Amino acid sequence: MDASRTRARLCLPLAALVCSASLIAGCSSGSGSSPAQDGTTTQAAVPAAANDLQDDYLKVIKDVLPSVVQIQARTDLGSGVVYDDKGHIVTNAHVVGDEKTFKVTTANSEDEQTATLVYAYPEQDLAVIKLDKVPDGLKAASFGDSSKVEVGQIVLAMGSPLGLSSSVTQGIVSATGRTVSEGSSGGGTGATIANMVQTSAAINPGNSGGALVDLDGRVIGIPTLAATDPTLGAGTAPGIGFAIPASMVTKVADQIIKDGRVTDSGRAALGITARTVVDDDYQAAGVAVVEVKSGGAADKAGIEPGDIITKVGDTGITTITSLSEALAAEKPGDKVAVTYTRAGTEKTVDVTLGEQ
């Protein structure tokens, strides 16, 4: 698996600002005891830069935190983001689970509101619920353009980690365009999600479904999971969290609110049911086709039950997860070469991908 694909479960730039201030202060020339030489300007610039950054933090938190809620299902606790003034709230599918009704606590009130599931879409780990009664002062969040998110950008994660409602952590965008596969155990949906935003902001249990926010107060992603470190057993790797990009969140939420379901997923599919197979050494060696959807992409390309897929494009396929990750990088309508074996003979066909 390459570095851009991560399997997972569920430095502030202040120094740079100070450095810049110091360099500017030291650029003036001439003799005598100028403000630049005696350090007066430099000393004043340091707290000014820090205060400006702190003011940015405080403004964003004041503006956005009222739009982040705590969601209590029967057995799970998570977060959500107010999507519109009609009481729709977007969250993770793994937060709602199989539940249909929920208790919701907003940031500016301890009174519990009731909410009902509109639709859950586990394939992208997103869901929308709706408050049964919209309370006064409910504020919808503003969603940004996740295609403009840059590595190094300061971000804040808002949610209810470990049940601590209205909590805020800070970090930076560590990477973009990550393809991440959730585990299906421990409450995950087993989804493979493309174009995720990686962040160093702490993502803890309960943060799922909350808001990853830039310093302009725009939600750029929905925190969903943290990477696991095999050396820590079931523990998470500190400082490596992932958020579903805002562009996908709004695409899915808009469809759910309008149609009650997802009508255009944008997710490529072969149209098969499959399972991982192992070789004589019990190592994962490919994906066996169990069932082919009639009229689907694989069916049209001549792929049959019993075929073992070993490659999509130039990507080797050994497991269901690796197949999902390969397809996550493609779009419906794309044509890809699929290599498979049938009765010991290797074949390659061009497949025009369908939609999941």
Salt bridges, closest charged atoms under 4 A:
ASP63 OD2 - LYS59 NZ 2.89
ASP84 OD2 - HIS88 ND1 2.88
GLU99 OE2 - ARG74 NH2 3.26
ASP125 OD2 - HIS94 ND1 2.76
ASP214 OD2 - ARG218 NE 3.17
ASP216 OD2 - ARG218 NH2 2.92
ASP259 OD1 - LYS258 NZ 3.39
ASP264 OD2 - LYS251 NZ 3.81
GLU304 OE1 - ARG342 NH2 3.89
ASP307 OD1 - ARG342 NE 2.80
GLU325 OE2 - ARG7 NH2 3.99
